[in-house]
Amino acid sequence: MFPRWLRSLRCFAISAIIIFLFGCMVAIIKVTKEADIGGPLALFQSNDEERRKANKESDNSDLLKGDLHRRGIPNIPKLKPLKNVRHDSKAQRLTLPFRDIDSIRQNLQNATYQKDRLKRKLERNPELVKKKKKVVRLSFLRDDLINDEREWGEVPANPAVHAFYYPWYGNPDNDGGYRHWNHQYLPHWNKETAKKWPTGFHEPPDDIGSNFYPDLGCYSSKDDAVIVEHMRQMRFAGIGVLVISWYPPGQSDEQGKPSDKIMSRIMDIANDHGLKVSFHSEPYKTRTEATFADDVRYIIDTYSSHPAMYKHKSKSGTLLPVFYVYDSYLVNATHWAQLFRRGSSASLRGTQYDGIFLGLFVEKQHRSEILRAGFDGFYTYFASTGFTHGSTWTQWKPLQQFARQQDLLFVPSVGPGYVDTRVRPWNGMNTKWRENGAYYDNAFKAALSVKPVIISITSFNEWHEGTQIESAVSHRYGNFTYLDYAPNQPDYYLRLTRQHVESYRPPT
């Protein structure tokens, strides 16, 4: 037990501490009231209000007029010291937003300096004051082409412009069922992600595997009337060569049926319209360098003598057929070299089956692969800029430089846009909207700027990926409305193609 006098002392100490704390609270409240923004710091508020009024009354051309933007530091009066509060008190540091008037002056000096720099910049470039508004163009066609009534036969075909052509479509009237129009929804490679998206097949004729709807409806690629119309459209666009998607006899992709049987008919009709034909080798499951060599022999033996067979001048000056090899990277470059380089017993070089072989350029490292394989050149195919290294427009200049250094053909592929969400519903990130032709216009300009010997167009009629330039119309079923070329006409992209083709002069 503590003695009585010690207990009394303890009570006194506790009382003194309570009184001291109460006094501190009163002092803090008083300091806070005096330091309130309505107190001495109201000087800043009044100046800000005046400046806001001045700025509100000024127009855009006088953007930099007013007190905040004049040269020199504003004359800011010093704050009166707070009564009964030391400058270094904890209360002041906690409640005042600014504790150092020199810092305030320095901040305002910096702000004034930056705004003076902006003023001088705008004085040198007054056009920067005006807000730039994005102008939406409805058409990229010249007036003379909008009203051009020439027939297809009056438009010259340019053999340096190639368009990828797909003969894989079918309908019940000609093929016993729909082919490709009923395309499957392709699943995402991640099983969990795939569960979020639709599955199954489309149900033509209203529900088709495309974001656009063809002017000819769900046509059959073996229908002579359709082939004739396609050749007329390509000739009308100034295209000179159709690059046909090709599988060996008896083979096809998973969505279609073998189409080699109609090749002769397509070539006959192409020839009637002054067009040439080249072959686009598709990557069927069993394709190797050996089976590809067999394919080349078959094509040359079967079609090389046809007048529509496209041939290009080789390095030696000989006219040789051109083969586009899709997904060429799936076969090792050393295996391709057995066909495309001299010295191997399997080499096609210097034989009757020699040709000009173009590999698909996808990634940057494919430069060395193209060289090692012995390809004569390469093409980029994909119509979505940025999707691959090869399809990126800004890479075409260095790719052309590389091709020239190595004496290779560089064939950039241009397209009017890209959208495949009716067959790959999860692939919206690669969509490239057409923007009334702006995308196509920019793609062509990028290709023309590197002066290629050949330009390829992706595509004439690849409807699944929305890259077609074939005529399209508005169509609707249920709650779904297909894209179209509005506000322009169904043949808008044919005319836009012709506009660029007519200005294209390939180097000799």
Solvent accessible surface area in square Angstrom, and as a share of the most:
residue,aa,sasa,rsa
1,M,223,1.00
2,F,120,0.50
3,P,64,0.40
4,R,185,0.67
5,W,171,0.60
6,L,59,0.29
7,R,84,0.30
8,S,66,0.43
9,L,100,0.50
10,R,132,0.48
11,C,80,0.48
12,F,142,0.59
13,A,46,0.35
14,I,92,0.47
15,S,55,0.36
16,A,47,0.36
17,I,101,0.51
18,I,107,0.54
19,I,125,0.63
20,F,137,0.57
21,L,97,0.48
22,F,135,0.56
23,G,38,0.36
24,C,48,0.29
25,M,115,0.51
26,V,76,0.44
27,A,53,0.41
28,I,82,0.42
29,I,95,0.48
30,K,96,0.41
31,V,6,0.04
32,T,61,0.35
33,K,148,0.63
34,E,50,0.23
35,A,9,0.07
36,D,75,0.39
37,I,97,0.49
38,G,55,0.52
39,G,30,0.29
40,P,44,0.28
41,L,5,0.02
42,A,33,0.26
43,L,72,0.36
44,F,38,0.16
45,Q,82,0.36
46,S,51,0.33
47,N,50,0.26
48,D,53,0.27
49,E,72,0.32
50,E,103,0.46
51,R,33,0.12
52,R,148,0.54
53,K,135,0.57
54,A,44,0.34
55,N,63,0.32
56,K,177,0.75
57,E,151,0.68
58,S,41,0.26
59,D,86,0.44
60,N,111,0.57
61,S,88,0.57
62,D,43,0.22
63,L,92,0.46
64,L,22,0.11
65,K,130,0.55
66,G,34,0.32
67,D,64,0.33
68,L,46,0.23
69,H,22,0.10
70,R,112,0.41
71,R,152,0.55
72,G,50,0.48
73,I,79,0.40
74,P,19,0.12
75,N,142,0.73
76,I,6,0.03
77,P,67,0.42
78,K,157,0.67
79,L,56,0.28
80,K,162,0.69
81,P,102,0.64
82,L,28,0.14
83,K,147,0.62
84,N,136,0.70
85,V,28,0.16
86,R,173,0.63
87,H,141,0.63
88,D,86,0.45
89,S,25,0.16
90,K,139,0.59
91,A,19,0.14
92,Q,14,0.06
93,R,114,0.42
94,L,134,0.67
95,T,50,0.29
96,L,25,0.12
97,P,89,0.56
98,F,94,0.39
99,R,172,0.63
100,D,66,0.34
101,I,40,0.20
102,D,96,0.50
103,S,53,0.34
104,I,11,0.06
105,R,71,0.26
106,Q,90,0.40
107,N,89,0.46
108,L,45,0.22
109,Q,77,0.34
110,N,76,0.39
111,A,39,0.30
112,T,12,0.07
113,Y,119,0.45
114,Q,97,0.43
115,K,62,0.26
116,D,11,0.06
117,R,128,0.47
118,L,78,0.39
119,K,67,0.28
120,R,80,0.29
121,K,97,0.41
122,L,19,0.09
123,E,112,0.50
124,R,167,0.61
125,N,52,0.27
126,P,85,0.53
127,E,98,0.44
128,L,78,0.39
129,V,39,0.23
130,K,155,0.66
131,K,177,0.75
132,K,179,0.76
133,K,173,0.73
134,K,172,0.73
135,V,124,0.72
136,V,106,0.61
137,R,126,0.46
138,L,110,0.55
139,S,29,0.19
140,F,24,0.10
141,L,19,0.09
142,R,106,0.39
143,D,111,0.57
144,D,87,0.45
145,L,2,0.01
146,I,81,0.41
147,N,111,0.57
148,D,18,0.09
149,E,158,0.71
150,R,85,0.31
151,E,113,0.51
152,W,66,0.23
153,G,41,0.40
154,E,103,0.46
155,V,1,0.00
156,P,92,0.58
157,A,30,0.23
158,N,23,0.12
159,P,78,0.49
160,A,10,0.08
161,V,0,0.00
162,H,0,0.00
163,A,0,0.00
164,F,0,0.00
165,Y,1,0.01
166,Y,7,0.03
167,P,6,0.04
168,W,36,0.13
169,Y,5,0.02
170,G,0,0.00
171,N,20,0.10
172,P,65,0.41
173,D,135,0.70
174,N,58,0.30
175,D,37,0.19
176,G,70,0.68
177,G,16,0.15
178,Y,51,0.20
179,R,54,0.20
180,H,3,0.01
181,W,1,0.00
182,N,44,0.22
183,H,15,0.07
184,Q,54,0.24
185,Y,35,0.13
186,L,48,0.24
187,P,86,0.54
188,H,30,0.14
189,W,197,0.69
190,N,68,0.35
191,K,167,0.71
192,E,115,0.52
193,T,36,0.21
194,A,20,0.16
195,K,148,0.63
196,K,157,0.67
197,W,99,0.35
198,P,70,0.44
199,T,105,0.61
200,G,32,0.31
201,F,118,0.49
202,H,4,0.02
203,E,131,0.59
204,P,20,0.13
205,P,72,0.45
206,D,62,0.32
207,D,25,0.13
208,I,0,0.00
209,G,1,0.01
210,S,1,0.00
211,N,15,0.08
212,F,6,0.03
213,Y,19,0.07
214,P,1,0.01
215,D,69,0.36
216,L,66,0.33
217,G,20,0.19
218,C,18,0.11
219,Y,7,0.03
220,S,0,0.00
221,S,4,0.02
222,K,96,0.41
223,D,41,0.21
224,D,59,0.31
225,A,72,0.56
226,V,13,0.08
227,I,0,0.00
228,V,43,0.25
229,E,55,0.25
230,H,1,0.00
231,M,0,0.00
232,R,107,0.39
233,Q,13,0.06
234,M,0,0.00
235,R,36,0.13
236,F,26,0.11
237,A,0,0.00
238,G,1,0.01
239,I,0,0.00
240,G,3,0.02
241,V,0,0.00
242,L,0,0.00
243,V,0,0.00
244,I,0,0.00
245,S,3,0.02
246,W,4,0.01
247,Y,25,0.10
248,P,13,0.08
249,P,70,0.44
250,G,63,0.61
251,Q,65,0.29
252,S,37,0.24
253,D,32,0.17
254,E,146,0.65
255,Q,30,0.13
256,G,11,0.11
257,K,116,0.49
258,P,63,0.40
259,S,17,0.11
260,D,12,0.06
261,K,191,0.81
262,I,27,0.13
263,M,1,0.00
264,S,55,0.36
265,R,110,0.40
266,I,0,0.00
267,M,0,0.00
268,D,57,0.29
269,I,4,0.02
270,A,0,0.00
271,N,60,0.31
272,D,104,0.54
273,H,12,0.06
274,G,45,0.43
275,L,1,0.01
276,K,77,0.33
277,V,0,0.00
278,S,1,0.01
279,F,2,0.01
280,H,1,0.00
281,S,6,0.04
282,E,12,0.05
283,P,40,0.25
284,Y,18,0.07
285,K,185,0.78
286,T,89,0.52
287,R,19,0.07
288,T,59,0.34
289,E,33,0.15
290,A,61,0.47
291,T,43,0.25
292,F,2,0.01
293,A,3,0.03
294,D,81,0.42
295,D,11,0.06
296,V,0,0.00
297,R,84,0.31
298,Y,73,0.28
299,I,4,0.02
300,I,17,0.09
301,D,94,0.49
302,T,65,0.38
303,Y,8,0.03
304,S,23,0.15
305,S,109,0.71
306,H,38,0.17
307,P,82,0.52
308,A,0,0.00
309,M,10,0.04
310,Y,17,0.07
311,K,77,0.33
312,H,34,0.15
313,K,133,0.56
314,S,22,0.14
315,K,137,0.58
316,S,98,0.63
317,G,41,0.40
318,T,71,0.41
319,L,109,0.54
320,L,28,0.14
321,P,8,0.05
322,V,2,0.01
323,F,2,0.01
324,Y,0,0.00
325,V,0,0.00
326,Y,40,0.15
327,D,21,0.11
328,S,4,0.03
329,Y,100,0.38
330,L,115,0.57
331,V,17,0.10
332,N,80,0.41
333,A,3,0.02
334,T,69,0.40
335,H,80,0.36
336,W,3,0.01
337,A,19,0.15
338,Q,75,0.33
339,L,3,0.02
340,F,6,0.02
341,R,115,0.42
342,R,179,0.66
343,G,83,0.80
344,S,42,0.27
345,S,127,0.82
346,A,40,0.31
347,S,17,0.11
348,L,4,0.02
349,R,36,0.13
350,G,59,0.56
351,T,63,0.36
352,Q,136,0.60
353,Y,41,0.16
354,D,18,0.09
355,G,1,0.01
356,I,7,0.03
357,F,0,0.00
358,L,0,0.00
359,G,0,0.00
360,L,2,0.01
361,F,0,0.00
362,V,16,0.09
363,E,71,0.32
364,K,124,0.53
365,Q,117,0.52
366,H,18,0.08
367,R,61,0.22
368,S,57,0.37
369,E,57,0.26
370,I,5,0.03
371,L,55,0.27
372,R,105,0.38
373,A,1,0.01
374,G,12,0.12
375,F,10,0.04
376,D,23,0.12
377,G,0,0.00
378,F,0,0.00
379,Y,0,0.00
380,T,0,0.00
381,Y,9,0.03
382,F,35,0.15
383,A,5,0.04
384,S,1,0.01
385,T,29,0.17
386,G,55,0.53
387,F,94,0.39
388,T,12,0.07
389,H,36,0.16
390,G,0,0.00
391,S,1,0.01
392,T,29,0.17
393,W,53,0.19
394,T,111,0.64
395,Q,54,0.24
396,W,1,0.00
397,K,132,0.56
398,P,46,0.29
399,L,0,0.00
400,Q,11,0.05
401,Q,89,0.39
402,F,16,0.07
403,A,0,0.00
404,R,139,0.51
405,Q,141,0.63
406,Q,77,0.34
407,D,90,0.47
408,L,24,0.12
409,L,27,0.13
410,F,5,0.02
411,V,0,0.00
412,P,0,0.00
413,S,2,0.01
414,V,1,0.00
415,G,1,0.01
416,P,0,0.00
417,G,0,0.00
418,Y,20,0.08
419,V,7,0.04
420,D,0,0.00
421,T,39,0.23
422,R,23,0.08
423,V,2,0.01
424,R,61,0.22
425,P,17,0.11
426,W,33,0.12
427,N,13,0.06
428,G,41,0.39
429,M,144,0.64
430,N,25,0.13
431,T,23,0.13
432,K,48,0.20
433,W,153,0.54
434,R,22,0.08
435,E,103,0.46
436,N,33,0.17
437,G,0,0.00
438,A,17,0.13
439,Y,18,0.07
440,Y,0,0.00
441,D,10,0.05
442,N,73,0.37
443,A,0,0.00
444,F,0,0.00
445,K,113,0.48
446,A,24,0.18
447,A,0,0.00
448,L,43,0.21
449,S,79,0.51
450,V,13,0.08
451,K,128,0.54
452,P,0,0.00
453,V,52,0.30
454,I,1,0.01
455,I,0,0.00
456,S,0,0.00
457,I,0,0.00
458,T,1,0.00
459,S,0,0.00
460,F,0,0.00
461,N,0,0.00
462,E,11,0.05
463,W,0,0.00
464,H,7,0.03
465,E,24,0.11
466,G,0,0.00
467,T,1,0.00
468,Q,0,0.00
469,I,0,0.00
470,E,0,0.00
471,S,8,0.05
472,A,2,0.01
473,V,43,0.25
474,S,76,0.49
475,H,51,0.23
476,R,157,0.57
477,Y,68,0.26
478,G,66,0.63
479,N,152,0.78
480,F,60,0.25
481,T,77,0.45
482,Y,5,0.02
483,L,66,0.33
484,D,46,0.24
485,Y,10,0.04
486,A,64,0.49
487,P,79,0.50
488,N,28,0.14
489,Q,123,0.55
490,P,48,0.30
491,D,33,0.17
492,Y,4,0.01
493,Y,3,0.01
494,L,3,0.02
495,R,39,0.14
496,L,0,0.00
497,T,0,0.00
498,R,0,0.00
499,Q,21,0.09
500,H,12,0.05
501,V,6,0.03
502,E,54,0.24
503,S,74,0.48
504,Y,6,0.02
505,R,182,0.66
506,P,44,0.28
507,P,57,0.36
508,T,185,1.08
